[in-house]
Amino acid sequence: MNIPLVDLKLQYAPLKEEILSEISKTLDGMHLFLGENVQALEKEYSAFCGVKHAIGVSDGTQALHILLRAFEIGPGDEVITVSHTFIATAEAILLAGARPVFVDIDPHTMLMDVSLVEQAITPRTRAILPVHLYGQTVDMDPLLSLASRYGLAVIEDACQAHGATYKDRKAGSMGDGAAFSFYFSKNLGAYGEGGIITTNDDEIARRVRMIRDHGSAQKYHHDLLGMNARLDELQAVVLRAKLPYLESWNEKRRQHAAHLNALLKNAPVWIPFERRENCHVYHLYVIRCKERDELLAHLKEHGVFAGVHYPIPVHLQQAVLDLGYKPGDLPITEQVVGEIISLPIYAELTQEQIEYMVDEIDAFYA
Ligand SMILES: Cc1ncc(COP(=O)(O)O)c(C=O)c1O
C-alpha cells in the first residue's frame, strides 16, 4: 500500500466541476486582481474566523511581513517567537528589519512555552509572535495578558491553524493581527500561492490593504512604502469553493487523529498532546520516538510517506547564524527535532490506510 503525506487529487475530484466553471467565468471576465472573488473571500473568511477584517495576500510569509510592517516594527525592534517553526516565521521578522528572539517550547504541545516569554522581553521588544504549529493554538490567555501588561502587539502565526480554536475562539481572532497561509497542502490550500491577514483593528487593516498593493489606496498614489503582495482572483475562486468544506475536513482529521491515538496507545511512541481548551485541527499529526530515522526509513520502505516538520530548528539554520544562537540555547526544541515524525492525516484517508500505518509501526517495534 502507498500512502502519500497529502493526496490533493482526492480532494479535487468532487470539487472539480465547480472550480473549473468558476475559473472559466473569471477568465471570461478577465478581472484578475482584487476583484469580486477576493472581496467575497475576505468577507467569508472574516466571518469564518469571527473577525472584523480579512485581507487576502500573496502568501503566508508576506502576510506575516506585511502585518509587522503595518505595526511599524522594523530595525532596532525585537519580536519574540519560537525556533520550532517553519523558517518563514523568522524570515518575515528579518524581512521587516527586526530581530527574532527565540524562546523554547513546551515539550508536550511542542508550542511556545508561554512561561518563558516574560524573561525574553527587553526594552526593544515590540511584539510577540506565537506560532499555532501543527494545527493547535498556543496557550493564548496568559500570553495576551502578558502582552497587554508590557504594551506589546501579539501577531499570531496561524499559517497551520485554519479553524483551530482556543476556548471556543478561532485561531486568528485573538491577537492584534494574524497571518494564514494557503500553501497548497494546508487545511485550506490554494492551487498556487495565497495567504490572508485577519485583524479587528481598523487602522491596521487599512495599512495592510495599502502595503499589499504598493502602499496605495488610490491608483498611482503611494502613501506608504508597500510591495506587490496581492491575492489573485483565480486563487480566490479555488479558496471560496473549498472554504464551505473546511470544518468537515477538519473534523475528519480530528477523527483520524483519535483513531490513530487509540491504535498507537501501546506503541513506544508519544502521540500528539491536545490541551483541554483547544480544538486541534491536525494540519500535521506528529508523533515522537527515540528511533526516528530508523522508523521513518521503515515506513518509507513500506509505502508510508511520513515527513519531519522540521528537522533543523530555525535558530541553527545557516541563514540566521549571524543572530548568534548556538547549539544548546534551546534544549527542548533541539531535542524534539530529532524525534518527530508527521504521519499522513488528510481528510480522505481511509480506515484501512490508518490501520496499515499503525501495523507498520508495530512491525518496526516487533
Ligand atoms: C508556521 C508557518 N509560518 C509561515 C508559513 C509561510 O507561508 P507561505 O508558505 O504561504 O509563505 C508557513 C507555510 O508553510 C508555516 O507553516
The ligand as an SDF file (V2000), in Angstrom:
LIG
                    3D

 16 16  0  0  0  0  0  0  0  0999 V2000
    4.1670   28.1180   10.5170 C   0  0  0  0  0  0  0  0  0  0  0  0
    4.2560   28.7330    9.1550 C   0  0  0  0  0  0  0  0  0  0  0  0
    4.5090   30.0480    9.0400 N   0  0  0  0  0  0  0  0  0  0  0  0
    4.5880   30.6540    7.8490 C   0  0  0  0  0  0  0  0  0  0  0  0
    4.4160   29.9520    6.6700 C   0  0  0  0  0  0  0  0  0  0  0  0
    4.5880   30.6510    5.3650 C   0  0  0  0  0  0  0  0  0  0  0  0
    3.5050   30.5170    4.4850 O   0  0  0  0  0  0  0  0  0  0  0  0
    3.7300   30.5020    2.9040 P   0  0  0  0  0  0  0  0  0  0  0  0
    4.3830   29.2270    2.5320 O   0  0  0  0  0  0  0  0  0  0  0  0
    2.3440   30.6240    2.3570 O   0  0  0  0  0  0  0  0  0  0  0  0
    4.5580   31.6950    2.5780 O   0  0  0  0  0  0  0  0  0  0  0  0
    4.1250   28.5970    6.7330 C   0  0  0  0  0  0  0  0  0  0  0  0
    3.8870   27.8180    5.4980 C   0  0  0  0  0  0  0  0  0  0  0  0
    4.4420   26.8860    5.1200 O   0  0  0  0  0  0  0  0  0  0  0  0
    4.0650   27.9500    8.0080 C   0  0  0  0  0  0  0  0  0  0  0  0
    3.8330   26.6320    8.1080 O   0  0  0  0  0  0  0  0  0  0  0  0
  1  2  1  0
  2  3  1  0
  2 15  2  0
  3  4  2  0
  4  5  1  0
  5  6  1  0
  5 12  2  0
  6  7  1  0
  7  8  1  0
  8  9  2  0
  8 10  1  0
  8 11  1  0
 12 13  1  0
 12 15  1  0
 13 14  2  0
 15 16  1  0
M  END
$$$$
